[in-house]
């Protein structure tokens, strides 16, 4: 690969004045017209990386205020704390005069983490080799154009919804990477954490669309190159909300990121 | 009980000017001098409830910038979106001229949730009756004064650290409620989600103190009166960080809140 990859180009930000960045929400990163929320978060986080001078999002939370189409956007970033190891900042992305998301995040440098005790009780999901998993590719309407931007291979047990069936368990496991060998840095992890189809596609609920209210991502490590293994689970569809808990593991078997999002369950009658 | 309870008094805020509130970080809500993070979040969320006119925090995230002692504080709230069902706002609490935490939250009215499909795959933790669990009461230094503000009864299997032993599993289960029969509203849930001792007290790691970088709480329902059952688990101590995932269940068997926090693992040598 030569030059910046598609993800790097689509998430680039240009400083305009102190605290302000120009961005462009690229065409083809949408699900039925709504730009993917993880991708929007990657753009804001990129501006926050620039403003804080820290390369890695450690913990970032986005609240989604309004769906966004493709087009010009601006990102405002305000530093709220500069510490020895971490800096915290607020960010907001607007397009066509409307705020689309607000972000609060703490940034650091994962290469500079001091040695600390470790205890890992989880394991990567058990997945067939990528070539034995199901490729999601954009179709007419479904799967949406966004699926061209992130290469995904779903565990066959979790991909039955592609044929109109359901596994019965609100879980999606599979492989993810950026196309054309583009390296996955910690900003791209934020997009990959929001790339798989909804977990509830696999259960018999009258739910087609689950708009995300809020997404929080924790990044633990920079991934080594290769397919990332992802596992996304929902345990509670209740009170009109559902959560999706995600984990991404790199080819070395290391947990690189966790996420939880809160999505809205549209009412049962439609 | 007559008049406001201790929690309600300790988390009260007084509007000072548009977007600004006076608050007081009460004495005795600290762990070795540092005011409890869940309690700080309840105060900021209370100001956000006032500013948004919505009674319930649906999803709130706090980033902790500096420890806070007891004393006067001010809270600034900026509305970022007013929608039909939800409003989103930013909040920040300062004391002695220093910002202590930043908050981003979406608020609504849980009584007005439209009927929607439900699917609940988790269950409340299995706990002995409260009188057969271990009471945590403040001692000299440990347990800290904060344990006077929230009544807690720990599962005996998870309370061995009180006698210097360890269960081997980074889990804490038990009962929680406010003292003196004070009702637990959705603001109090934010404090209860950060009340139990650290999960890592139960594993053999050289970790004594785990400062919280970030705490996110999702509130699903208003609890009915009585003891709440809580379960807090850590699965990944890695990269210098650990997460704590929490659930609170009310006496009707309903999940009322979920939380995840990211805490810092102090380096192994100290």
Interface residues (C-beta under 8 A of the other chain):
Chain A: X58 X59 X61 X63 X65 X66 X80 X81 X83 X86 X88 X90 X92 X99 X102 X103 X104 X105 X106 X110 X113 X114 X115 X116 X117 X118 X119 X120 X121 X122 X170 X200 X203 X205 X206 X207 X213 X214 X216 X218 X220 X221 X234 X235 X236 X237 X238 X239 X240 X241 X243 X254 X255 X258 X260 X262 X265 X266 X267 X268 X269
Chain B: X58 X59 X61 X63 X65 X66 X80 X81 X83 X86 X88 X90 X92 X99 X102 X103 X104 X105 X106 X110 X113 X114 X115 X116 X117 X118 X119 X120 X121 X122 X170 X200 X203 X205 X206 X207 X213 X214 X216 X218 X220 X221 X234 X235 X236 X237 X238 X239 X240 X241 X243 X254 X255 X258 X260 X262 X265 X266 X267 X268
